[in-house]
């Protein structure tokens, strides 16, 4: 499966949806980042990831998409125009993509407008409605109420089951410089012995944060499985068939912070 993730607005959760929802549920998935401004996930050992510079020739990107069964192309907001200008020079290139996923949030009317604009842009390229999937992100209570304006004005149908609740999990994973797959363990008590054995306050607080993130990740992972099946009508790859065997102690523990706020390693 080949998927493009995009929105002409930033801060809608594209990278999170790419690395946490889509890529882990596609066997051997390659992530291609089309991004020049925001931080890259390329150093994450759990991700098979590469970058594409829109100033480069398309040949390498084309080959990677052909040789990889599953690819997610994460297109940065500032690179959408250049990316599509480049690839549409080649007749039929966009037919390589099976789906175009547009994440959106409801906190800003500009983002809603940009979501509609992005959808209309894809339709102007003769991409079928069935290939365009909008995911409602950072929902606080009721997606139908919070995204009412988008739902009423969207150029394509929006399935309100495809929503992600706002969660502290993703903030904590960012502080830990980690991801769901790295911290997840089906045993909810997995981290207890490590917490109790921690030799410094800094190590203990990091392990507590991992423990709490693991507990939050269980319900999030189930919801992501549901969204994946609902959008693509197929079963996701088992995300956690191999669980963590051991935890490497945090590095640079010499300076013990008095509290989490003082730690720069989160």
PyMOL commands that set and color helices and strands:
alter all, ss='L'
color gray80, all
select helices_A, chain A and resi 14-25+59-67+77-87+93-96+109-124+129-131+143-146+148-153+168-176+180-183+192-197+201-232+260-262
alter helices_A, ss='H'
color red, helices_A
select strands_A, chain A and resi 2-5+30-34+48-51+71-75+99-104+132-139+163-165
alter strands_A, ss='S'
color yellow, strands_A
deselect
rebuild
show_as cartoon
